[in-house]
Amino acid sequence: MTDLGTTLFTYLSDNPTFSGAIGDRLFPLRLPQEPVLPAITYTRLSAPPEATQTSYALRRIRVVFGCWDKTYDGAVALGALVISLLAHQSIEAGGGKCLLLGDRDALPDPITGLFRRLVEFQIFHEE
């Protein structure tokens, strides 16, 4: 199996609505130094293993997406797009569903002034 970042990038990039909104601007952990917006970051928060009869390869991974834009409304709209594309979807053959855990605002970045909407999922992923 591929790592979760590659799986997410492939799944989301294959969607024309997503790629039309942000292109390939999906980044692990943080934005590049001078980002083109809108853009999305993702952070793997935890990944406790699920025991199967043969291994511990299946993980319940908590992932938070940071949906960044120059405006609050843009960040909110990008968060709604992520929710619409991932909630209750299977992102790979044999993988489990993406379960929406919630979304919330984050304070604007104090240095750049950029707005961010955080969207958190639990994703079942085989590693």
N, C-alpha and C positions, 0 to 999 in steps of 0.2 A: 504494500500500500504506500501511497505517497503521503508526505506530511500534510498537515491540515492547511497550511498557508498555500501550498500549491493547489490543493483541492478547492479551496475557497476561490482562489484567483481564477482557476479554470471554469468553475461553475458560474461565477458572477460575470466573467468576461464573455462567456458564450451567450449571455442574455443581451439582446440588442438595446433594450431600454437602459440597462446598467452601463454598457459600454458607450452608449450615446451620451449618458450623463457625466461619466467621469473617465472614460477611456481606460487607460491602464494605471490609473492613479490610486491603487490599493496597496498600502504599505504596512509592513510589520512594525509595531510599536510607536513609530513617530513619523512625522512628515519630513521630507527633505528640507534642507536649509532654506531654500527659496521656492516654496511649493507653488504649483499651478493649481488653482482651485476651480471647482470643488474637488475634494479628495477624501479618501477614507483610510483610516488606520485601523488595525486590529491588534488586540492583545490577548494572548492566551492566559487566562487567570488561574485555572486549575485543570487537572486532568486525572481524576481518580480512575483507576482501572476497574473494569467490570469483569468478574470472573465468568468464564465460559467453561464448558466441559474439557476443553483442550488447552486454553491459554488465558492470558490476561490482555489480549491484544485490543479488545474493544474498550474505548475510553469515553467517558461522559465529560466532554471538554466545555468549560465555560469560557466564552469568548465575548469580549466587549469591542464593539465597533465605534470608532470616533468619526463622526460625520462632520467634516470641516467645510466652512464656507466663509465668505467675507460678510455675509448678513445672517442674522438670526433666522429669518424665514427660509433662507437657502439651506442652512444646516438642518432645520426641522424637516424640510421637504426631502433632503437626502436621507435622513433617518427613516422617514416613512417609506422611501423606496427600498431601503435595505430590509425593512420589516416585510414589505409586500413580496419581496423576492425570496426570503429565507424562511419565514414563519411556516411551520408545518411541512416543509419541503425536505426531500431526501437529496443530499448533495452528491451522492455517489452510489453506484450499484453496491448493494449489500450494507450500506450505511443506514443509520437510523435517521429519524426526523430531527429537524432543527426546531427547538422549542424556545419561543420568545419568553425571556424572563422579565423584561421590562425595558423602558427607555426613560431617559431623563436629560435635563439640561446640564451642561457644565459651564462654569464661569468662563467668560471670554479670556483667551490667553492674555496675560498681563503685558507681554512684550509685543506681540504682533497685533493684538486686538481681534484676532479671528474667533469666530463662533464655532461651537461644537455641540452636537447632540450625540449622546451616548446611547447605544442600543446593545443590550446584552442577551446572548443566546446560550443555550446548552445544546451542544452538537454531539451526537453519537458518531464516533469516528474509529475506524479500524486502523491500527498502526502496525 
